[in-house]
Amino acid sequence: MTAISTQVKDLAANLGLFVTLLKREHDALTAKALDSLSEVVEEKNRLAAVLGQQWETLRKTLALASASPADLSSALNARGEHAALKDSQAIGLLSEQARELNQRNGALIREQLRQTNKAVEILQAVSRQNATYGPDGLSHGGLAYSRTIDKA
């Protein structure tokens, strides 16, 4: 196995792990399991940095104009790196899966933010309308009562 074949195999393996993390992120978002989400996001960000470095190394090694799966396959084919072609095909499929999952997860995050913002707006409106009682027992805000709690 050549150094390039090893690089492509490692990239495919890490991209497979990345897709798995995106699936875990999707599951956590749909289940609203926000406690487990931070761990998944942290690992996903770490792996994304590794993948970026691997793509950049391959791009430089193969003198690719861009780091697309199609360009990778063409360059491997041109260099006679036939052993790496299967992994490059997997990279193409995994890249598409990652793109689709990332879009779905982004939509879920946007919807969760929309719901959270709406809940905050409702709570802020309610807090401005409802009466609260101060240490003197008198009502503050909203409806003002002239009686103290101890005389009600």
ABEGO torsion letter per residue (X at the ends): XBAAAAAAAAAAAAAAAAAAAAAAAAAAAAAGBAAAAAAAAAAAAAAAAAAAAAAAAAAAAAGBABBBAAAAAAAAAAAGBAAAAAAAAAAAAAAAAAAAAAAAAAAAAAAAAAAAAAAAAAAAAAAAABBBBBAAGBBBEEBBBABBAAAX
